[in-house]
């Protein structure tokens, strides 16, 4: 199904990013009874189950519109380009964030870890970031949203040699909004962290460019997973060094 109606495409994708994570959260909470006393500190299990449910629901929604998952980015097309993007990102992002966090560590602590760093918590949370964070988020925010928006939003913003599709720009805005916590009843914002929102928007643009260039989720997923793993790992390191 190709949606050329811009309002309808925006409505469907916005409702998807609004509803799917919340439904996944309810299912994760209901699933909690199956896991007994695993993860006593509540650090990694709920969020891992939540993301798995989010991926399952996203794939189910994709199949309603197009049975061929390859069309949504579940393919290895242009994998050499995808892996080249990953290598460049690992090289530059690692250097940038290590230097940034070193500066912040001595100026104003960048640490946000608020759970005990037991071996189980460290392995569980890092494992979630490395294996599930991007794997379960990119199919929704890049695969579903951008593919649904492509027919109606065919233009792009060109900055020198970099092409940012309008669909990717909208997806980045949705991705940023998804990092704001809110309650429906009463309607209220429960969590907002400006630096995280800025990073989410910038990275949302980068993920969108990668997806647009390759039409594959491979690069966005791997880069997203690596970035989250790097940022969390650095924060854990600063906690250890500060003890």
DRENPA-3360 file (N, C-alpha, C; in nm, 2 decimals, always signed):
BEGIN
1 = XXXXXXXX = +0.08/-0.12/+0.00/+0.00/+0.00/+0.00/+0.09/+0.12/+0.00 ~ +0.07/+0.21/-0.10/+0.15/+0.33/-0.11/+0.06/+0.45/-0.08 ~ +0.09/+0.52/+0.03/+0.01/+0.64/+0.07/+0.07/+0.77/+0.02 ~ +0.00/+0.82/-0.08/+0.04/+0.95/-0.14/-0.02/+1.07/-0.06 ~ -0.12/+1.04/+0.02/-0.19/+1.14/+0.10/-0.10/+1.18/+0.22 ~ -0.04/+1.30/+0.22/+0.05/+1.34/+0.33/-0.02/+1.34/+0.46 ~ -0.14/+1.40/+0.48/-0.20/+1.40/+0.61/-0.23/+1.25/+0.66 ~ -0.27/+1.16/+0.57/-0.30/+1.03/+0.62/-0.17/+0.95/+0.65;
9 = XXXXXXXX = -0.06/+0.98/+0.58/+0.06/+0.91/+0.61/+0.12/+0.96/+0.74 ~ +0.11/+1.10/+0.77/+0.15/+1.15/+0.89/+0.07/+1.10/+1.01 ~ -0.06/+1.09/+0.99/-0.15/+1.04/+1.09/-0.12/+0.89/+1.13 ~ -0.10/+0.81/+1.03/-0.07/+0.67/+1.05/+0.06/+0.65/+1.12 ~ +0.16/+0.72/+1.07/+0.29/+0.70/+1.13/+0.30/+0.76/+1.27 ~ +0.24/+0.87/+1.29/+0.24/+0.93/+1.43/+0.16/+0.84/+1.53 ~ +0.05/+0.79/+1.49/-0.02/+0.70/+1.58/+0.06/+0.57/+1.61 ~ +0.13/+0.53/+1.51/+0.22/+0.41/+1.53/+0.32/+0.43/+1.63;
17 = XXXXXXXX = +0.39/+0.55/+1.62/+0.50/+0.57/+1.72/+0.44/+0.61/+1.86 ~ +0.32/+0.65/+1.86/+0.26/+0.69/+1.98/+0.20/+0.57/+2.06 ~ +0.14/+0.48/+1.98/+0.07/+0.36/+2.04/+0.15/+0.24/+2.06 ~ +0.24/+0.21/+1.96/+0.31/+0.08/+1.97/+0.40/+0.07/+2.09 ~ +0.48/+0.17/+2.12/+0.56/+0.16/+2.25/+0.48/+0.15/+2.37 ~ +0.36/+0.21/+2.38/+0.28/+0.20/+2.50/+0.22/+0.07/+2.51 ~ +0.17/+0.01/+2.40/+0.11/-0.12/+2.40/+0.22/-0.22/+2.44 ~ +0.34/-0.21/+2.38/+0.45/-0.29/+2.42/+0.49/-0.28/+2.57;
25 = XXXXXXXX = +0.47/-0.17/+2.62/+0.50/-0.15/+2.77/+0.40/-0.23/+2.85 ~ +0.27/-0.22/+2.81/+0.17/-0.30/+2.88/+0.19/-0.45/+2.87 ~ +0.23/-0.49/+2.76/+0.26/-0.64/+2.74/+0.38/-0.68/+2.82 ~ +0.48/-0.59/+2.82/+0.60/-0.62/+2.90/+0.57/-0.63/+3.05 ~ +0.48/-0.55/+3.10/+0.44/-0.55/+3.24/+0.37/-0.68/+3.26 ~ +0.27/-0.72/+3.17/+0.20/-0.84/+3.19/+0.29/-0.96/+3.18 ~ +0.40/-0.95/+3.10/+0.49/-1.06/+3.08/+0.58/-1.08/+3.21 ~ +0.59/-0.98/+3.29/+0.68/-0.99/+3.41/+0.66/-1.10/+3.50;
33 = XXXXXXXX = +0.54/-1.15/+3.51/+0.51/-1.27/+3.60/+0.57/-1.39/+3.55 ~ +0.62/-1.40/+3.42/+0.68/-1.52/+3.37/+0.82/-1.54/+3.41 ~ +0.89/-1.43/+3.46/+1.03/-1.43/+3.48/+1.08/-1.44/+3.62 ~ +0.98/-1.46/+3.71/+1.02/-1.48/+3.85/+1.11/-1.38/+3.91 ~ +1.22/-1.42/+3.97/+1.30/-1.32/+4.04/+1.42/-1.28/+3.96 ~ +1.42/-1.30/+3.83/+1.52/-1.25/+3.74/+1.52/-1.09/+3.75 ~ +1.64/-1.03/+3.75/+1.66/-0.89/+3.75/+1.59/-0.82/+3.87 ~ +1.63/-0.85/+3.99/+1.57/-0.80/+4.11/+1.57/-0.65/+4.12;
41 = XXXXXXXX = +1.67/-0.58/+4.05/+1.68/-0.43/+4.06/+1.59/-0.37/+3.95 ~ +1.53/-0.44/+3.86/+1.45/-0.39/+3.76/+1.53/-0.30/+3.66 ~ +1.65/-0.35/+3.62/+1.74/-0.27/+3.54/+1.72/-0.30/+3.39 ~ +1.71/-0.43/+3.35/+1.73/-0.46/+3.21/+1.62/-0.55/+3.15 ~ +1.55/-0.63/+3.24/+1.45/-0.72/+3.19/+1.33/-0.66/+3.13 ~ +1.27/-0.57/+3.20/+1.14/-0.51/+3.15/+1.17/-0.43/+3.02 ~ +1.27/-0.36/+3.02/+1.30/-0.28/+2.90/+1.33/-0.37/+2.78 ~ +1.40/-0.48/+2.81/+1.43/-0.58/+2.70/+1.30/-0.64/+2.64;
49 = XXXXXXXX = +1.21/-0.69/+2.73/+1.09/-0.75/+2.69/+1.00/-0.64/+2.62 ~ +1.00/-0.52/+2.67/+0.93/-0.41/+2.60/+0.97/-0.39/+2.46 ~ +1.10/-0.39/+2.44/+1.16/-0.37/+2.30/+1.13/-0.49/+2.21 ~ +1.13/-0.61/+2.26/+1.10/-0.72/+2.18/+0.95/-0.72/+2.14 ~ +0.86/-0.69/+2.23/+0.72/-0.67/+2.19/+0.70/-0.56/+2.09 ~ +0.78/-0.45/+2.11/+0.77/-0.34/+2.01/+0.81/-0.38/+1.87 ~ +0.91/-0.46/+1.86/+0.95/-0.52/+1.73/+0.85/-0.61/+1.68 ~ +0.79/-0.70/+1.76/+0.69/-0.79/+1.71/+0.57/-0.71/+1.66;
57 = XXXXXXXX = +0.52/-0.61/+1.73/+0.41/-0.54/+1.69/+0.44/-0.46/+1.56 ~ +0.56/-0.40/+1.55/+0.60/-0.33/+1.43/+0.60/-0.42/+1.31 ~ +0.65/-0.54/+1.32/+0.65/-0.63/+1.21/+0.51/-0.67/+1.17 ~ +0.43/-0.69/+1.27/+0.29/-0.73/+1.24/+0.22/-0.62/+1.16 ~ +0.24/-0.49/+1.20/+0.19/-0.38/+1.13/+0.24/-0.37/+0.99 ~ +0.37/-0.39/+0.97/+0.43/-0.39/+0.84/+0.36/-0.49/+0.75 ~ +0.34/-0.61/+0.80/+0.28/-0.72/+0.72/+0.14/-0.68/+0.67 ~ +0.07/-0.60/+0.75/-0.06/-0.56/+0.71/-0.06/-0.48/+0.58;
65 = XXXXXXXX = +0.05/-0.39/+0.57/+0.06/-0.31/+0.45/+0.13/-0.37/+0.34 ~ +0.23/-0.45/+0.37/+0.31/-0.52/+0.26/+0.38/-0.64/+0.32 ~ +0.34/-0.76/+0.26/+0.38/-0.89/+0.32/+0.53/-0.91/+0.30 ~ +0.60/-0.84/+0.21/+0.74/-0.85/+0.19/+0.82/-0.77/+0.28 ~ +0.88/-0.83/+0.38/+0.96/-0.75/+0.48/+1.08/-0.68/+0.43 ~ +1.13/-0.74/+0.32/+1.25/-0.67/+0.26/+1.22/-0.53/+0.21 ~ +1.10/-0.50/+0.18/+1.06/-0.37/+0.13/+1.06/-0.27/+0.25 ~ +1.06/-0.32/+0.37/+1.06/-0.23/+0.49/+1.20/-0.22/+0.54;
73 = XXXXXXXX = +1.30/-0.27/+0.48/+1.44/-0.26/+0.52/+1.50/-0.38/+0.58 ~ +1.42/-0.49/+0.59/+1.48/-0.62/+0.64/+1.55/-0.69/+0.53 ~ +1.66/-0.64/+0.49/+1.74/-0.70/+0.38/+1.89/-0.67/+0.40 ~ +1.97/-0.73/+0.32/+2.11/-0.70/+0.32/+2.16/-0.63/+0.20 ~ +2.07/-0.56/+0.13/+2.10/-0.48/+0.01/+2.21/-0.37/+0.05 ~ +2.30/-0.35/-0.04/+2.41/-0.25/-0.01/+2.48/-0.27/+0.12 ~ +2.50/-0.40/+0.15/+2.56/-0.42/+0.28/+2.71/-0.37/+0.29 ~ +2.78/-0.36/+0.18/+2.91/-0.30/+0.19/+2.91/-0.16/+0.23;
81 = XXXXXXXX = +2.81/-0.08/+0.17/+2.79/+0.06/+0.21/+2.75/+0.07/+0.36 ~ +2.66/-0.02/+0.40/+2.62/-0.02/+0.54/+2.73/-0.04/+0.63 ~ +2.82/-0.14/+0.60/+2.93/-0.17/+0.69/+3.04/-0.06/+0.69 ~ +3.05/+0.01/+0.57/+3.14/+0.12/+0.56/+3.09/+0.24/+0.65 ~ +2.96/+0.26/+0.65/+2.90/+0.36/+0.74/+2.93/+0.33/+0.89 ~ +2.91/+0.20/+0.92/+2.94/+0.15/+1.06/+3.08/+0.18/+1.10 ~ +3.17/+0.14/+1.01/+3.32/+0.16/+1.05/+3.35/+0.31/+1.07 ~ +3.30/+0.40/+0.98/+3.33/+0.54/+0.99/+3.26/+0.59/+1.12;
89 = XXXXXXXX = +3.14/+0.55/+1.15/+3.08/+0.60/+1.27/+3.15/+0.55/+1.40 ~ +3.19/+0.43/+1.40/+3.26/+0.38/+1.52/+3.39/+0.46/+1.54 ~ +3.46/+0.49/+1.43/+3.59/+0.56/+1.44/+3.56/+0.70/+1.49 ~ +3.47/+0.78/+1.43/+3.46/+0.92/+1.47/+3.37/+0.93/+1.60 ~ +3.27/+0.86/+1.61/+3.18/+0.87/+1.73/+3.25/+0.83/+1.86 ~ +3.33/+0.73/+1.85/+3.40/+0.68/+1.97/+3.50/+0.79/+2.02 ~ +3.58/+0.85/+1.93/+3.67/+0.96/+1.97/+3.59/+1.08/+2.02 ~ +3.48/+1.12/+1.95/+3.41/+1.23/+1.99/+3.35/+1.22/+2.13;
97 = XXXXXXXX = +3.28/+1.11/+2.16/+3.21/+1.09/+2.28/+3.30/+1.06/+2.40 ~ +3.41/+0.99/+2.37/+3.51/+0.97/+2.48/+3.57/+1.11/+2.52 ~ +3.61/+1.19/+2.43/+3.66/+1.32/+2.46/+3.56/+1.41/+2.53 ~ +3.44/+1.41/+2.48/+3.33/+1.49/+2.54/+3.31/+1.45/+2.68 ~ +3.30/+1.32/+2.70/+3.27/+1.27/+2.84/+3.39/+1.29/+2.93 ~ +3.51/+1.29/+2.88/+3.62/+1.32/+2.97/+3.62/+1.47/+3.01 ~ +3.58/+1.56/+2.92/+3.57/+1.70/+2.96/+3.46/+1.72/+3.06 ~ +3.34/+1.65/+3.03/+3.23/+1.67/+3.12/+3.26/+1.60/+3.26;
105 = XXXXXXXX = +3.34/+1.50/+3.26/+3.37/+1.43/+3.38/+3.44/+1.52/+3.48 ~ +3.53/+1.61/+3.43/+3.61/+1.70/+3.51/+3.54/+1.83/+3.53 ~ +3.44/+1.87/+3.44/+3.37/+2.00/+3.46/+3.24/+1.98/+3.53 ~ +3.16/+1.89/+3.48/+3.02/+1.87/+3.54/+2.99/+1.72/+3.51 ~ +2.98/+1.64/+3.61/+2.97/+1.50/+3.60/+2.86/+1.46/+3.50 ~ +2.89/+1.38/+3.39/+2.79/+1.34/+3.30/+2.72/+1.21/+3.34 ~ +2.74/+1.16/+3.46/+2.69/+1.03/+3.50/+2.54/+1.04/+3.53 ~ +2.47/+0.94/+3.47/+2.32/+0.94/+3.50/+2.28/+0.80/+3.55;
113 = XXXXXXXX = +2.38/+0.71/+3.56/+2.35/+0.57/+3.61/+2.29/+0.58/+3.75 ~ +2.17/+0.52/+3.76/+2.10/+0.53/+3.89/+2.07/+0.39/+3.95 ~ +2.15/+0.29/+3.91/+2.13/+0.16/+3.97/+2.26/+0.10/+4.01 ~ +2.26/+0.00/+4.10/+2.38/-0.06/+4.14/+2.45/-0.13/+4.03 ~ +2.59/-0.12/+4.02/+2.66/-0.18/+3.91/+2.71/-0.32/+3.95 ~ +2.62/-0.40/+3.98/+2.65/-0.54/+4.00/+2.68/-0.61/+3.86 ~ +2.75/-0.72/+3.86/+2.78/-0.79/+3.74/+2.66/-0.82/+3.65 ~ +2.55/-0.86/+3.72/+2.43/-0.90/+3.65/+2.37/-0.77/+3.58;
121 = XXXXXXXX = +2.37/-0.66/+3.66/+2.31/-0.54/+3.60/+2.39/-0.48/+3.49 ~ +2.52/-0.49/+3.50/+2.61/-0.44/+3.39/+2.59/-0.52/+3.27 ~ +2.60/-0.65/+3.28/+2.59/-0.74/+3.16/+2.45/-0.73/+3.10 ~ +2.35/-0.73/+3.19/+2.21/-0.72/+3.14/+2.18/-0.59/+3.06 ~ +2.22/-0.48/+3.12/+2.19/-0.35/+3.06/+2.27/-0.32/+2.94 ~ +2.40/-0.36/+2.94/+2.49/-0.34/+2.82/+2.44/-0.44/+2.71 ~ +2.40/-0.56/+2.75/+2.35/-0.65/+2.66/+2.23/-0.60/+2.58 ~ +2.14/-0.54/+2.66/+2.02/-0.48/+2.60/+2.06/-0.37/+2.50;
129 = XXXXXXXX = +2.15/-0.28/+2.54/+2.18/-0.17/+2.45/+2.25/-0.23/+2.32 ~ +2.34/-0.32/+2.34/+2.41/-0.37/+2.22/+2.33/-0.46/+2.13 ~ +2.23/-0.53/+2.18/+2.16/-0.63/+2.10/+2.02/-0.59/+2.07 ~ +1.95/-0.51/+2.15/+1.81/-0.49/+2.13/+1.77/-0.34/+2.11 ~ +1.84/-0.25/+2.16/+1.79/-0.11/+2.15/+1.77/-0.07/+2.01 ~ +1.87/-0.06/+1.92/+1.85/-0.03/+1.78/+1.78/-0.13/+1.70 ~ +1.80/-0.26/+1.74/+1.74/-0.37/+1.66/+1.58/-0.36/+1.67 ~ +1.53/-0.31/+1.78/+1.39/-0.31/+1.80/+1.33/-0.17/+1.77;
137 = XXXXXXXX = +1.41/-0.06/+1.77/+1.36/+0.07/+1.75/+1.37/+0.11/+1.60 ~ +1.47/+0.07/+1.53/+1.49/+0.12/+1.39/+1.39/+0.07/+1.30 ~ +1.34/-0.06/+1.31/+1.23/-0.10/+1.22/+1.11/-0.01/+1.23 ~ +1.08/+0.04/+1.35/+0.96/+0.13/+1.36/+0.99/+0.27/+1.31 ~ +1.10/+0.33/+1.36/+1.13/+0.48/+1.34/+1.19/+0.50/+1.20 ~ +1.26/+0.41/+1.15/+1.32/+0.43/+1.01/+1.24/+0.34/+0.91 ~ +1.24/+0.21/+0.94/+1.17/+0.12/+0.84/+1.03/+0.16/+0.81 ~ +0.94/+0.15/+0.92/+0.80/+0.18/+0.90/+0.77/+0.32/+0.86;
145 = XXXXXXXX = +0.82/+0.41/+0.95/+0.79/+0.55/+0.93/+0.83/+0.61/+0.79 ~ +0.96/+0.58/+0.76/+1.01/+0.64/+0.63/+0.95/+0.58/+0.51 ~ +0.93/+0.45/+0.51/+0.87/+0.38/+0.39/+0.73/+0.43/+0.38 ~ +0.65/+0.45/+0.48/+0.52/+0.50/+0.47/+0.51/+0.64/+0.42 ~ +0.61/+0.72/+0.46/+0.61/+0.86/+0.42/+0.67/+0.89/+0.28 ~ +0.75/+0.80/+0.23/+0.82/+0.82/+0.11/+0.73/+0.86/-0.01 ~ +0.62/+0.79/-0.03/+0.54/+0.83/-0.15/+0.48/+0.98/-0.14 ~ +0.45/+1.02/-0.02/+0.39/+1.16/-0.01/+0.50/+1.26/+0.01;
153 = XXXXXXXX = +0.62/+1.23/+0.06/+0.72/+1.32/+0.09/+0.85/+1.28/+0.00 ~ +0.85/+1.32/-0.12/+0.95/+1.28/-0.21/+1.07/+1.37/-0.22 ~ +1.06/+1.49/-0.16/+1.17/+1.58/-0.16/+1.28/+1.55/-0.06 ~ +1.38/+1.64/-0.06/+1.49/+1.62/+0.03/+1.56/+1.75/+0.06 ~ +1.63/+1.76/+0.17/+1.71/+1.87/+0.20/+1.86/+1.84/+0.17 ~ +1.92/+1.92/+0.09/+2.06/+1.89/+0.05/+2.15/+1.99/+0.12 ~ +2.24/+1.94/+0.20/+2.35/+2.02/+0.26/+2.48/+1.97/+0.21 ~ +2.54/+2.05/+0.12/+2.66/+2.01/+0.04/+2.63/+1.88/-0.03;
161 = XXXXXXXX = +2.70/+1.77/+0.00/+2.68/+1.65/-0.07/+2.59/+1.55/+0.01 ~ +2.53/+1.60/+0.12/+2.45/+1.51/+0.21/+2.31/+1.53/+0.18 ~ +2.23/+1.43/+0.14/+2.09/+1.44/+0.11/+2.01/+1.38/+0.23 ~ +1.93/+1.47/+0.29/+1.84/+1.43/+0.40/+1.70/+1.43/+0.35 ~ +1.64/+1.31/+0.33/+1.50/+1.31/+0.28/+1.40/+1.37/+0.38 ~ +1.30/+1.43/+0.32/+1.20/+1.49/+0.41/+1.13/+1.38/+0.50 ~ +1.12/+1.26/+0.45/+1.06/+1.15/+0.53/+1.15/+1.12/+0.65 ~ +1.28/+1.13/+0.62/+1.38/+1.10/+0.73/+1.38/+1.21/+0.83;
169 = XXXXXXXX = +1.36/+1.34/+0.79/+1.35/+1.45/+0.88/+1.23/+1.44/+0.97 ~ +1.12/+1.40/+0.91/+1.00/+1.37/+1.00/+1.02/+1.26/+1.09 ~ +1.08/+1.15/+1.04/+1.11/+1.04/+1.13/+1.20/+1.08/+1.25 ~ +1.29/+1.17/+1.22/+1.38/+1.21/+1.33/+1.31/+1.29/+1.43 ~ +1.21/+1.37/+1.39/+1.13/+1.45/+1.48/+1.04/+1.35/+1.56 ~ +0.98/+1.25/+1.50/+0.91/+1.15/+1.58/+0.99/+1.08/+1.68 ~ +1.12/+1.04/+1.63/+1.21/+0.97/+1.72/+1.24/+1.06/+1.84 ~ +1.26/+1.19/+1.82/+1.29/+1.28/+1.93/+1.17/+1.29/+2.03;
177 = XXXXXXXX = +1.05/+1.30/+1.97/+0.93/+1.31/+2.06/+0.91/+1.18/+2.14 ~ +0.96/+1.07/+2.08/+0.94/+0.94/+2.16/+1.03/+0.93/+2.28 ~ +1.12/+1.02/+2.29/+1.21/+1.03/+2.41/+1.16/+1.12/+2.52 ~ +1.04/+1.17/+2.50/+0.97/+1.25/+2.60/+0.87/+1.16/+2.67 ~ +0.88/+1.15/+2.80/+0.79/+1.07/+2.88/+0.66/+1.15/+2.91 ~ +0.55/+1.09/+2.90/+0.42/+1.16/+2.93/+0.32/+1.06/+2.98 ~ +0.22/+1.11/+3.04/+0.10/+1.03/+3.08/-0.02/+1.08/+3.01 ~ -0.11/+0.99/+2.98/-0.23/+1.03/+2.90/-0.34/+1.09/+2.99;
185 = XXXXXXXX = -0.35/+1.02/+3.11/-0.46/+1.07/+3.20/-0.40/+1.07/+3.34 ~ -0.38/+1.18/+3.40/-0.40/+1.31/+3.34/-0.28/+1.34/+3.24 ~ -0.31/+1.42/+3.14/-0.22/+1.46/+3.04/-0.10/+1.54/+3.10 ~ +0.02/+1.48/+3.10/+0.13/+1.55/+3.17/+0.26/+1.50/+3.11 ~ +0.36/+1.58/+3.11/+0.49/+1.54/+3.07/+0.56/+1.49/+3.20 ~ +0.61/+1.37/+3.19/+0.67/+1.30/+3.31/+0.82/+1.30/+3.30 ~ +0.88/+1.31/+3.18/+1.02/+1.30/+3.17/+1.06/+1.38/+3.04 ~ +1.16/+1.47/+3.06/+1.21/+1.54/+2.95/+1.35/+1.58/+2.98;
193 = XXXXXXXX = +1.45/+1.55/+2.89/+1.59/+1.58/+2.92/+1.64/+1.64/+2.79 ~ +1.66/+1.77/+2.78/+1.70/+1.84/+2.66/+1.82/+1.79/+2.59 ~ +1.93/+1.76/+2.66/+2.05/+1.71/+2.59/+2.02/+1.58/+2.52 ~ +1.94/+1.49/+2.58/+1.90/+1.37/+2.52/+1.81/+1.39/+2.39 ~ +1.73/+1.49/+2.40/+1.64/+1.52/+2.28/+1.73/+1.57/+2.17 ~ +1.82/+1.66/+2.20/+1.91/+1.71/+2.09/+1.99/+1.59/+2.03 ~ +2.05/+1.50/+2.11/+2.12/+1.39/+2.06/+2.03/+1.30/+1.98 ~ +1.90/+1.28/+2.03/+1.81/+1.19/+1.96/+1.78/+1.25/+1.82;
201 = XXXXXXXX = +1.76/+1.38/+1.81/+1.73/+1.44/+1.68/+1.85/+1.43/+1.58 ~ +1.97/+1.46/+1.63/+2.09/+1.45/+1.55/+2.11/+1.31/+1.50 ~ +2.10/+1.21/+1.59/+2.12/+1.07/+1.55/+2.00/+1.02/+1.46 ~ +1.88/+1.07/+1.49/+1.77/+1.04/+1.40/+1.80/+1.08/+1.26 ~ +1.86/+1.19/+1.24/+1.89/+1.24/+1.10/+2.00/+1.15/+1.04 ~ +2.10/+1.11/+1.12/+2.21/+1.02/+1.07/+2.15/+0.89/+1.04 ~ +2.07/+0.83/+1.12/+2.01/+0.70/+1.09/+1.92/+0.71/+0.96 ~ +1.85/+0.82/+0.95/+1.77/+0.84/+0.83/+1.85/+0.84/+0.70;
209 = XXXXXXXX = +1.96/+0.91/+0.71/+2.05/+0.92/+0.59/+2.10/+0.79/+0.55 ~ +2.14/+0.71/+0.65/+2.20/+0.57/+0.63/+2.09/+0.49/+0.56 ~ +1.97/+0.49/+0.62/+1.86/+0.41/+0.57/+1.82/+0.46/+0.42 ~ +1.82/+0.59/+0.40/+1.79/+0.64/+0.27/+1.89/+0.60/+0.16 ~ +2.02/+0.59/+0.20/+2.12/+0.56/+0.11/+2.12/+0.41/+0.07 ~ +2.09/+0.33/+0.17/+2.10/+0.18/+0.15/+1.97/+0.11/+0.13 ~ +1.86/+0.17/+0.18/+1.72/+0.11/+0.18/+1.73/-0.02/+0.26 ~ +1.82/-0.02/+0.36/+1.84/-0.14/+0.45/+1.85/-0.09/+0.59;
217 = XXXXXXXX = +1.79/-0.17/+0.69/+1.80/-0.14/+0.83/+1.94/-0.18/+0.89 ~ +2.02/-0.24/+0.81/+2.15/-0.29/+0.87/+2.23/-0.18/+0.93 ~ +2.26/-0.08/+0.86/+2.35/+0.03/+0.92/+2.28/+0.10/+1.03 ~ +2.15/+0.15/+1.02/+2.09/+0.21/+1.13/+2.09/+0.13/+1.26 ~ +2.06/+0.00/+1.24/+2.05/-0.09/+1.36/+2.18/-0.10/+1.43 ~ +2.29/-0.13/+1.35/+2.42/-0.15/+1.40/+2.48/-0.03/+1.47 ~ +2.46/+0.09/+1.40/+2.51/+0.21/+1.45/+2.43/+0.25/+1.58 ~ +2.30/+0.24/+1.58/+2.22/+0.27/+1.69/+2.26/+0.18/+1.81;
225 = XXXXXXXX = +2.27/+0.05/+1.79/+2.31/-0.04/+1.90/+2.45/+0.00/+1.95 ~ +2.54/+0.03/+1.86/+2.68/+0.06/+1.91/+2.68/+0.19/+1.99 ~ +2.61/+0.29/+1.94/+2.61/+0.42/+2.01/+2.56/+0.41/+2.15 ~ +2.44/+0.34/+2.17/+2.38/+0.32/+2.30/+2.48/+0.25/+2.39 ~ +2.54/+0.14/+2.34/+2.64/+0.06/+2.41/+2.75/+0.15/+2.46 ~ +2.80/+0.23/+2.37/+2.92/+0.32/+2.40/+2.88/+0.42/+2.51 ~ +2.77/+0.49/+2.49/+2.73/+0.59/+2.59/+2.71/+0.53/+2.73 ~ +2.63/+0.42/+2.73/+2.61/+0.36/+2.86/+2.74/+0.30/+2.92;
233 = XXXXXXXX = +2.82/+0.24/+2.84/+2.95/+0.19/+2.89/+3.04/+0.30/+2.95 ~ +3.04/+0.42/+2.88/+3.12/+0.53/+2.93/+3.06/+0.58/+3.07 ~ +2.93/+0.58/+3.08/+2.87/+0.63/+3.20/+2.90/+0.53/+3.32 ~ +2.90/+0.40/+3.29/+2.93/+0.31/+3.39/+3.08/+0.32/+3.43 ~ +3.17/+0.35/+3.33/+3.31/+0.37/+3.36/+3.33/+0.49/+3.45 ~ +3.26/+0.60/+3.43/+3.27/+0.72/+3.51/+3.22/+0.69/+3.66 ~ +3.12/+0.61/+3.67/+3.07/+0.57/+3.80/+3.18/+0.50/+3.88 ~ +3.24/+0.40/+3.81/+3.35/+0.32/+3.87/+3.47/+0.41/+3.91;
241 = XXX = +3.51/+0.50/+3.82/+3.62/+0.58/+3.85/+3.59/+0.68/+3.96 ~ +3.47/+0.72/+3.98/+3.43/+0.81/+4.08/+3.42/+0.75/+4.22 ~ +3.42/+0.62/+4.23/+3.40/+0.56/+4.36/+3.53/+0.56/+4.44;
% end
